[in-house]
């Protein structure tokens, strides 16, 4: 055993960094082990991209910092690590059926609707561009659209621990009209970063509740002006300044209990081990499953799937016609969303100002047969589709760049009750954190990683007799949405009581 630490944190994503920061703030000496060469997980930076002598910062992909990420933003702001966010202005829906392409600005309409939640989507029907995208089948299926939205109001899967086993989001949309189905498929791809056909219904309902259906301003978000890599570097420096340790390129293989916990890992290929009273497993879901199954009898435990996706960046020597800074593609497009980086990031904005050029980032979330295509084939298909939407940029491509992200993104899902690991585990002084971890909390992704990291650190602090940190609550639903939610949940409770007492 080379050393001993107050706590070992396995995984240097936002969950692990949150746990390390809070432990270090209370005077403990945690050690964070990260398999990658940078800390930050999916928010971390990557090697820069060179285009005509310019070096552009690179990352996993554009991240929206949503208004509902209250704990994540509070943590960063408390340490002066949160830069001034660039507010999102507009998202455009681009819908393609064969060779017909239609567009509608929808982001600001949802965010700033004059109609209270949960009816704020009705505001879309006042947009002529939106109405032009619908056909008779969409109007005939409007009841099924409303019934799904109502289900999201009356069921809180994460808080109620309602896995809704066997039900999928894709199946629930079968009776919707084609345009509205395409819109919500696009919103789900954009929000959950995956092929909607794979999304469990519980994950979709929880996503809809957290991001929009209960409050209009929940759809408000902003961009990090220099990307997530800058934030992760500052967060790492803060952890080390407070006395925490970070060891990169250190992949954990297994853990074992020998009085204290012993963590076995390989640091740059060299086997090593460390002893500690506490362990917080804060890796992504696939890595967590590998470590757990290598360390314990773990038959029957549920781990959410990890998902891969492709990020395509395209630099041009001119700007597109006037358009929103971001949006979703749906229908017969290969790509699923887009961001004009020259309107989001500082370095890309300088590129536009000095060269008159532009840069677009597009994401492809599946299906698997598309992601299995070679880079050359995928890029060809992307460009063919892209030029359909932006023909004015054809012939103006400066450089394309394809990035394949590993299968570490979490597919939001709940395992059967008792099979999904939470912050507390069956093993003494062993806790879990990450956006895949079960917790009675409605949060998603960066916010869920932060909250579970905070909760895991609180468990350790309490056992060490030190003050814990507050987990901040979320704004309540708007009054009308809250009334509908209360009425539906009371109705569900009465039905359950009637079934149990026939």
Buried (B, 14 or more C-beta within 10 A) or exposed (E): EEEEBBBBBBBBBBBBBBBBBBBBBBEBBBBBBBBBEBBBBBBBBBEEBEBEEBEBBBBBBBBBBBBBBBBBBBBBEEBEBBBEBBEBEBBBBBBBBEEEBBBBBBBBBBBEBEBEBBBBBEBBEEBEBBEEBBEEBBEEBBEBBEEBBBBBBBBBBBEBBBBBEEEBBBEBBEBBBBBBBBBBBBBBBBBBBBBBBBBBBBBBBBBBBBBBBBBBBBBBBBBBBBBBBBBBBBBBEBBBEBBBBBBBBBBBBBBEBEEBBBBBBBBEEEEBBBBBBBBBBBBBBBBBBBBBBBBBEBEEBBBBBBBBBBBBBBBBBBBBEEBBBBBBBBBBBBBBBBBBBBBBBEBBBEBBEEBEBBBBBBBBBBEEEBBEBEBEEBBBBBBEBBBBBBEEBEEBBBBBBBBEBBBBBBBBBBBEEEEBBBBBBEBEBBBBBBBBBBBEBBBBBBBBBBBBBBBBBBBBBEEBEBEBBEBEEBEEBBEBBBEBBEEBBEEEEEEEEEEEEE
